[in-house]
Amino acid sequence: METPDVRHSPHCSQNASAPAPPAAHEKERPLTVAAVAAVAADDAGTVQNEVWSDAALSAWGKTDRFTGQWFPVVHHLTDSAAMAEELFDHYLPPAARTMLSDLAGVSVQEVRSLAAFLAGVHDIGKITPQFASQVSQTFPTVLAAMKRHGLDASRPYPARIPHATLSQVIVQDWLQTEYAADPRTAATYACIAGGHHGRNPSKLSIVQARNSPGALGSGTWIEVRQEVLQRMSARTGAAQVWPMLVSRRLPPSAQSVLTGLVIMADWMASNTDYFPYDGPLSTPRRLAQATALLDLPQPWRAHPESTDATTLLHQRFPQLAPWPARGIQRSLVESAQAARSAPIFIVEAPMGVGKTEGALLAAEVLASRFGQGGVFLGLPTMATANPMFTRTMRWLDNALGEEASVALTHGKAALNDEYDSLLRASWHGDIHDGHDPAESRAVVNMWLRGAKRAGLSSFVIGTIDQALFAALKAKHVALRHLGLAGKVVIVDEVHSADAYMREYLHRLLTWLASWHVPVIVMSATLPPAQREGFITAYARGVGDLHPALPDAGDSYPRVTLYDGDTHDIPVSAEEGSMLVSLERMGDDPALIVDRLSALLAKGGCAGVVCNTVRRAQEVFDALHGSVPDDELILIHSRFLAPERLAREADLVRKLGNTKDVQRPSRLIVVGTQVLEQSLDIDFDVLISDLAPIDLLLQRVGRLHRHHRASRPELLREPLLLLRGVTDWESTPPSLARSTTAIYGASSALRAAAVLNEQTSITLPDDIAPLVRRGYDPDLPPPAGWEDRWRAAEQAAANALAVKRQRAQAYLLPAPHAVSSLDGWIDVDGGDPDRAEREGHAQVRDSEDSLEVIVVDRVGDELRMPLCSAFPGTVIPQGQMWGTGQDARYARALAACTLRLPQELCREGTLGPLIEALEGMVDASGWQQSPWLRGQLFLPLDDHGNVAISLPRGGPGHTELYLLHYDSVRGLTAEKARDH
């Protein structure tokens, strides 16, 4: 199916007519207090409760030192309140509105009034002498006018209290005085105003602000603030609601979502493209102009035409029309229809049985039943997220009944060609493809493009990190909460999350449950303890501290559902069992050459999965001399991104299950864990390093994966050859160093133990029992393994404790663990939107290596790599480049990324490594390019070499690393010498 053809006009939206431009006098009038007051009185659109006192109109809220313009704070607050009402009515999905109503204990209309009021007073801390005095040098006439109206801000305040903190103190004190609210109850509402800049003040800073009467001001300052609070309360209808609200505390789950809504309203109202300083002053006219330009799509409204799984499958995935719904798909759709409340599904099934399609069908049913307005779909890596984006777009082509917004969220989303085509086709948020709703398409709304805002789109496809960031103590985390609170959340390939990531995932599930968000967690294999952990974390979010745990039996495939009760959903078996012969072999790469030479004597396609890049390169080197080049492929994470993508596409074309598959008569694919994630390929025989049992079974799932009319005579029966052990005969087996370095000795010994003396594996029958036994804490070691086993188990326990402790440092509190958001971000987890690697590092306990952009150095020139879209193009150093007409070259260069080996990126060497890289290329002239700004570059000479010297040991000691890249083996790094 083609990429959606989104027609666009660069001047207006097809959804709404553009507003008439402001009259000339509105554009050009000087923004003085008198002029503002006159316009406010004369403007026919102004309602009575928006006529402010002269003193209120004199208080500035926004200034532009370049144009000399300024804007009264009361008009910005009125704009923000109106924008919050607009967002509540037309952006928030029904599920989010209902959730806020339930948590606040008032009607939907009443919680709307609360949201508008909080947006309408979020900047009331600006009506203080401390804030106003900031423009004493740049806008003295403004301060003079304020002083004439009793607002004297002439005193300097060198030690400033953030105005958001002052806003919180003012609102909280007002609720206590006006409505006799309990201080802790008042804080649950006031903290929303205090958090509108993305980080809530601490309790200590609130006390300090309250004890700073000079900063807050007295007399007219208090009177104007009282005017704003009273009028905004009346304007929004909150005056009638406060007596009910102050009788109960607002739960943190509602606080965070409302904070996100206030931030969103504030950002929109602060954008002069939408709310200009010199535009019309009546709120209805300003709002109409802004909403027409913003052109935000309304939330998705799911309307499945059928409750029959097969019918719905054929409607949404026409290419599957020849086949009925699979068992897993029927179970998901039927269970989604039967769930009593927003549930969590845990889906365990092999790859290739339609889990993804089933999850999307179930998401549509759940959204229809419970009012969700979109879907978040999280994958383990960027490489898996990109193809999922394409698959989801195909589903949306048939599932949308009306317009909706879509976003691909990961560090290189804009380099995805399909997503980029939507970006370019969506100028000014043009979101409709004709007048017929059936022709609607999901597109990228321009306001929702920003890094912090992409998650607010209706449909978000990205890495799991983008969801885990919602459990990270980081600035603007409330925006992530707003983005997730009205969606169905799907997390695929969850087995890829290690113990550290699962701490964040568990906390995320607790927050999602508190918002009544349906969740679908999918995996090919899952230990019982992880299944129970997901259920327990989700149940905790709805206040169920002791949920009934799922059946620990060995049914497979299986669907587990929690909707207040735990249900084990039967999944009908579809295919017969497959017996995989299991053999063990030595670890010498030469043995692979001999074994595959015999096995492929009459043809066949073999896969060799290694635990590290170095091991994969060693096996490739051993095979390279004895296997023709066109029959040998190496794939791992240290290829330039365009070359890796090309290799993956070539593999799917040769070994996939598509109609145009061109399966060769003989092929050997050597790779790393890349081969166990998402690539839908099929081998006749598999050689694998020993790995944790669940991941090993993932790899085995690539054996005889697809039905083929015939296979080579010697490979008609699936065969797994296991290596990664230097001596199988020793007691216990002697593990290869790389096996223990990557996965630890405990998980490797456990895998060896559950497979001990087995000569075959039956799929799928053995998957559940093998995984259960492999992760059973009471699994006894085989005889003679006791000492090594005990040491490995203790090391694993220690490592797990360290992981969990490290995770706690930046883990957001659970919603039931705090009463308000005061100080809930008490450490800086880094801004995951400012630097992708910063946020990634906080939610993953991995030693991920540094990513660089590769350039070729030819003599004194820098050139684009041969694998780029513009091979050999000269890149000027030290001068402006990468913008305007050169932007297309910069985008192509930004795609040429490569990850450096972990040994170069260890603690203590990362800083010097970055410093060394920054000195290799003069990129100062490229910093205006959004594609290249802040990136690191690795220049390779015409032989693909570069040397990097890094510190080792004490002062003055260094190590020289020689890096080499070629398109056959990828990147290698060798230690040259000590010097």
Secondary structure, 3 states (H helix, E strand, C coil): CCCCCCCCCCCCCCCCCCCCCCCHHHHHCCCCHHHHHHHHHHCCCCCHHHCCCHHHHHCEEEEECCCCEEEEHHHHHHHHHHHHHHHHHHCCCHHHHHHHHHHHCCCHHHHHHHHHHHHHHCCHHHCCHHHHHHHCCCCHHHHHHHHHCCCCCCCCCCCCCCHHHHHHHHHHHHHHHHHCCCHHHHHHHHHHHHCCCCCCCCHHHHHHHHCCHHHHCCCHHHHHHHHHHHHHHHHHCHHHCHHHHCCCCCCHHHHHHHHHHHHHHHHHHHCCCCCCCCCCCCHHHHHHHHHHHHCCCCCCCCCCCCCCHHHHHHHHCHHHCCCCCCHHHHHHHHHHHHCCCCCEEEEECCCCCCHHHHHHHHHHHHHHHHCCCCEEEEECCHHHHHHHHHHHHHHHHHHCCCCEEEEEECCCHHHCHHHHHHHHHCHHHCCCCCCCHHHCCEECCCHHHCCCCHHHCCEEEEEHHHHHHHHECCCCHHHHHHHHCCCEEEECCHHHCCHHHHHHHHHHHHHHHHCCCCEEEEECCCCHHHHHHHHHHHHHHCCCCCCCCCCCCCCCCEEEEECCCEEEECCCCCCCCEEEEEEECCCCHHHHHHHHHHHCCCCEEEEEECCCHHHHHHHHHHHHCCCCHHHEEEECCCCCHHHHHHHHHHHHHHHCCCCCCCCCCEEEEEECHHHHCCCCCCECEEEEECCCHHHHHHHHCCECCCCCCCCCHHHCCCEEEEECEEECCCCCCEECHHHHHHHCHHHHHHHHHHCCCCCEEEECCCHHHHHHHHCCCCCCCCCCCHHHHHHHHHHHHHHHHHHHHHHHHCECCCHHHCCCCCCCCCCCCCCCCCCHHHHHHHHCCCCCCCEEEEEEEECCEEECCCCCCCCCCEECCCCCCCCHHHHHHHHHHHCCEEECCHHHCCCCCHHHHHHHHHCCCCCHHHCCCCCCCCCCEEEECCCCEEEEEEECCCCCCEEEEEEEEECCCEEEEEEEEEC
